[in-house]
Amino acid sequence: MGASSHPKVNERAVVLLIAAMHFINILDFMIVMPLGPDFSQALGIPSNRMGDVAGAYTLAAAVSGIAGSFFLDRFDRRRALAVSMAGLVIATALCGLAWDLYSLLGARVLAGLFGGPAMALSLAVVTDVVPAKRRGRAMAAVMTAFSVASIAGVPLALEIANLGSWRAPFFAVAALGAGVTFAGIFLLPSLRLHLLSGVKPPGLAMLRLLREPLPLLSYLSITAMMFSAFTIIPHIPTYLVFNLGYDGEQWLRELLAPIGGKPSVLGPLYLFGGLLSLLVMQFVGRLTDRLGSGVVSWIGAVLVIAVIWFWFIDYNPVLPVVLLFMAYMGSMSMRGVPARALDTKIPRAHERASFMSLQSAVQHFALAGAAIMSSRILTENADKSLNGIPTLGWISVAFAVLLPTSVTIAERMLKRRDGGNTETLIAAGAPVTAPAPPAQVAAGTDH
């Protein structure tokens, strides 16, 4: 089952298009944080409230994720994904029209209501199309959207803001998102196999996904990942600018000075950090397929903890900020792919969107909780610098250890469930009680 039941799907083309949608979704979320200092000055938002701005999106995405788990598997994946992406595009444009903290929060809430289902549906599409034995590589390809957003999206958005205003990046992302959404409507195949499998979408039966050990471990791992990351990430730009006095790379300013260039302060960091993440992504998917999710997750955890210690808990000014930023983004990349690749093997075909939607809800609840909690722990000084960063570092370390622990346990349970064979129908996500239906793909080319 799985991808093998879709002989006419061009697997690579679908993964590429889903990666483009992931890019828009991630970029919409990512550009808010480095623009934090601009919001603080232009809209009068206190610097320690940036966690609330990040949390508004994620809390709304969590709520929509729970709602979506009841009905997303009742629709053609392409149509549901198109509606979700269209809503995200409109909400992103509205962010550029905000005039104070609360109007910005309202626009971010709307973005989250559509962004959460879009993320869940995109992952369900990949799981439908790609067989279990190649999902590590497929998830790595999709998650390179994060690296591309860092390499090109965020630096370009910051340069647009530098040349115009903080509003311009939101309009630019909305325009790009509209183009990707239209491409998805016309180029993605119709994915209705889950509707014809002979098994009804879960509805209230999806409560099973809230009580069985494997799904619960998946939710625990995503919670650990989000708390480990987003206790810190929303505050990195403010920490760099106001605590560390970071004003950009001197060598880059000297390089551009003869031509009158004035790069944004944070753009180069996202550029170089994203480049390293992209390099890491080139092998981490294959490494996951070879060594397993647990081993790769532990490698990523050790690297993340080391960076957190040297950058946030016991900062040493001798270490270049750009190297620390690159190391942080690179090590974070090693944790996401193995965890998400393992997650795709847990649900059956008729409950994939429901599972991914519930997981998206848990992810966004955790992200919102981490961001809002960090805003309450931090306090702002008169010079807009932040107190409490080392405390956030220790919280991040604790959750960084919990993540590979839960992934390792889940991986072992999955192997026992499938008799040690990760290529069984269950591992591939196929329903085990329904007869094999005919392929139901409306478009695409042969593999």
N, C-alpha and C positions, 0 to 999 in steps of 0.2 A: 504494500500500500504506500501511502505517503507520496513521494515524488514519482514512484514507479507507476502510479495510476494516472499520471498526467503526461502521456508520451509526447504531446504536442507543445509542451511548455519549453521555452528557451530559458533554462534555469539561470544562466548568467545574466540575461537581460532583466529578468524579474528581480534578481538580487541587486543589480545596479540601480534599477528604478526605486526599489524600496530604500536603498542607501541614500538616494537623493532626497526622498521624503524624510528620512531620518535626519539628514543634514539640515533641512529647513526647521524641523521640530527642535533639534538640539541648538541650532543657531539662534532661534527665537528665545530659547531659555538662556543661552550663554551670554548674549550681548547685554543682558540686563546688569550682570554683575560688574564687568569692567567699566560700565557707564555709571556706576554708583557714585563716584566723586562728582560727576556732572549733575546727577540728580540732586545730590546734596547741596550744590551751589545754586543751580537754576530753579529748583522747586522748593528749596528750603527744607529738604528731608534730612533729619539727623542721621549721621553716618552709621550709628548702631542699629538703625531701623531697616537696613538693607536686607537683613534676614527675613523681615516681614514681607518685603516685596517678593523675594524668592519663594517664601512660604505660601503666599497667596496663590500663585500658579499651581504649586504642587498640591496644596490642600484641595483646590477645585478639581485637579486631575484625579486625585484619589476618590473624591465623591463620584465623579463621572465614571471612574473605573468600576466601582461597586455597582452602579446602575447598569453599566454596559454588560456586566457579567451575566445579567438576566436575559439579555436579548440579542447580543451581537452575533451569536452563532446562528441566528434565525435569518440572516441576510447574506446575500452574495458579498463576499469580502471586498470586491472592487468597489461596489456602490457604497458600502458603509465607510470604506477608507476615503473615498472621494468627498463624502459629506463632512467627515471629521477634518480633513485637510482644508476644505473651504472655510469652515468655521474658524480654524486656527489662523488662516490668512487674514480674515476680516478682523479678528481680535488683535493681531499683531499691528495692523494699520491703526487701530484705535489707540494703541499704546503711544504712538507718535503724537496723538492729540491731547495727551494728559496735561493738566495744568497744576496739579498738586498731588500730595501723597495719596489721597483717597481715590482720585480719578485714575491714577496709575494702578492702584491696587485693584480697582474694578476691572480695568482692561486686562490685567494679568489673570484675574479670576476667570474671565471669559476665555482667555487663551488656554487656561488649564482645562476647562470643561471640554474643549475639543482636542487639545493636545494629548491628553491621557488616552482616550480611545484610539487616536491615530497611531500612537506608539504600540498599543496592544495589537491592533489589527495588522500593522506592518509586520510584526514578529510572527503572527499567526500565518500570514501569507508565506513567509520564508519557510516556516515549519511545514506547511502544506506542500510546498514545491520541492524542497531539498531533503533527500534521505538522511537518516541519522548518521551514517558513516561520514558524510561531508558537512555536517552542520557546524562543526568547529570552524572550518574555513569560511562557510557562508556567514556565520555570525561575526567572524573577524572582518569580513568584507563589509557587512552592514555597519559595524561599529567603527569602521574607519571614517564614517561620517563625523564622528567626534574629532578625529585628528584633522580632517579636512576643514571642519568648522574652525578649529584652532589655528591652522596654518593660514588659511585664506579668509574665512568668513569673519572671524573676530578682528584680526588686524585691519581688514578692509573696512569693516563697520566703524572701527575706531578712527580710521583715516577720514571716512565720510563725515563722522561727527566732528573731527578736527577741522575739516574744510567748511562744513556747514554748521549744523547744530546737533544736539543729541537726538533730536526727533528724526533726522534723516535716515539713520540706519534702520529704524522700524519700517519706514515706508519702502526702503530698498528690499528688505527681507520679505515683506508682504508681496511685492511685485514678483520677486523670484519664486516665492511659494506658489503664487497663482499659476506661473508657467509650469512648475513641476506637477501641480494638481491636474491641470489640463492634460499634460503628458500621461499621467497615470490613468485618467479616464479613457484615453484612446489607445494606450499601449499595453496596459495590464490585461491579462486574460481574465475572463469570468471564472471565478473560483466558487463553485457550488457543490463540489463533491461531498462536503460535510453535510449538505442538506439532503443528499440522496443515498446516504450510507445505510439507511434502514433504522438508524438510531435517532430519536428525537433530541434536539438541542436540550441541554440540561434544565433550563429554567430554575425552579426551586430546587431541583435535584443537584444543582451545582453546590449546594451546601456540603455535599460530600467532599468537595475540594477545600473545605474549611476544617475538616476533622481528620483526614487521613494523614499519616506521618510524612510521606514524601512531599505533598504540596506544602505542608506546614514547614518543613525544613527549607523548602524553596523560599517561602515568605520570610523565614528567619534570616536566610543568607542575604536576600535583597535588602532587608532592614539593616543588617550589619554593614552592608556596603554603603548605603545611603548615609547612615549616621557617621561612619568613618570618614566619608568624604565631605558631607555638607554641614558638618559642624564648623568647618574651616573655609571651604571654597567661596561662599558668598562674601567673606570678609577679606580675602586675599588682596584685592585691589586697594582697599582702604588701608590695610596693614602695610602694604608696600609703600604707598604714597605718604601716609601720615605717620606711621610708626618708624619705618626704616628710612624715610626720606628719599626713596627711590625716585629719580627723575629721568630715567632712561639710560641707555647704554652710551657712554661717552664716545666710544669708537664709532658708533653709528651716527651720532650728531656730527662728529668731525668729518665723516665720509660724505655726508649730505650737505655740509655747510657751503662748499664752493658753488653748489647749484641752488642754494637758497632753501634747501629742504629742511623741514622741521617735523620729524616723525612723532607720532603719538607716544606717550610714555610707556604704555602697556602693550602696544601692538607687537613689537619685536618679541616680547616674552611669549605671547601666544603663538607667534610664528615658529619660533625655535622649539617650544614645547610641543607643538603640534607635529612638527617634523620628526621629532624623536618618537612620539606616539605612533606615527605612521610607520616608521621603521620597525618598531616593536610589533605592530599589528601584522607585519609581513610574515612573522614566524610564530607568533603566539597561538594562532588558530591551529596550525599544523602540529605545534608542540602539544596542544590540548588533545588533538586526535590521537597522538602517539602516547603521551604519558598519562593522560587522564586529567580531569578537571581539578581533582584534589591537589595533586602535586604542583601544578602550575599556580593554583591559588595560593599555596604556601610560599612559593617563590615571590609572587607579587606582594604578599603581606609583609615579608621580611624587608623588602626594598622600600615599601611605603612607610613602615615604622621608622626605618633609618632616616628617611628624608624628614619626616615629621619631627623627629628628635632634633636634628641639626638646624631646622628652619624655624620651628615654632616653640619648642620647649627650651632648648639651650642654644639659641641663635649665636653664631659666630660671624661677625662682620667680614672676616677674612674670606669666607666662602662667597663666590659671586652669586648674585641673585638669579641671574639668567640660568646658571647651572642647576641651582636648587629647583627652580621652576620647571626646567626640562626634566630633571630626575623625578619630580613629583608627578608630572603628567605621564611620563613613560611608565613608572611603576603602577600608577592607577590603571593604565591600559592592560596590564597583565592580570588584573583581577576580574574585569568585567566579562571578557570573552569566555573563560572556562565556566564561570557561574551560569551565564545565559545559555551556553551550549548544552550544559547539563539539564537546565530547565526545560528545553524543548523536547526532551525525551520522556517527560513525566505525563503529560495529558494524552488522551486519545483524540482521534480526528474530530469527533463531533463535539468536543468540549475545549478545543484549543483556544478559540477566541475568548471563551469564558474564563479559562485558566489565565491566559495572558492579561485579560482585563482585571481579574482579581489581583494578579501579581503587580500590574501597573498601579492599582489602587494602593496596595501595600507599599510599593516603592514610593509613591508620591506622599502618602501619609507619613512615612518615615522621613522623607526628604523635608517635608514641611515641618515636622516635629524637630528635626535637627536644626534647620535654619532658624525657626522661631525660638527654640531653646537657646541657641547661641546668641541671639539678639538680647535675650534676657540675662545671660551670664556676662556679656560684655558691657562695659560702661565707656562713655565718650568723655575724653578730656577736653579742655578749653581749646586746644589746638587740633581737635578732631581725631587725635590718636586714640587707640583702643586699649583698655585694660582687660586682662583676662585671657589673652591668647594662649599662654602655656596651659591653662586649665582645659581649653578646647583641644589642645594637642593631646593631652592625656586621655580625654574621652575618645578621641579619634583612634588612639592606639588600642584601647580596649576593644572597640568594635572591629578594628583591623584584624585582631586575633580571632574573634568570633566568626568572621566570614569564612576563612578556609576550614575551620572546624566543622561548621554546618555543611559546607560543600562536600567535605570528605565523608561525613556520615551519610549524606544523601546518596553519594555515588556508590557506596557499598550496599546500601539498601536497594538501589536500583538494579545492581548486578544480581543480588539475591532474588529480587522479584522476577527478573528475566532469565534466571538460570545461568547467569554468567555470560549470556549472549546478548550483546548490545544491539544486535541487528534483528531482534525479534520484532513481531508486529507491534507489540506494546512500546518497545523502545523507539520505534519509528513513529509512534503516535497514532497508529491505525486502530480503529475499533475492532475488538476481537469477537464480537457477537454478531456482526452483520456480514452478509455475503458480499463478495467483492463486486462493486457496481462498475458500470462502464465509465470510461474517462469522460469528464464533463468540463472540458476547457474550451472556451470559445475562440481563443486566439493563441498565437505563438508559433514557434517553429520547433522542429525536432532537436533533441539534445545533440 
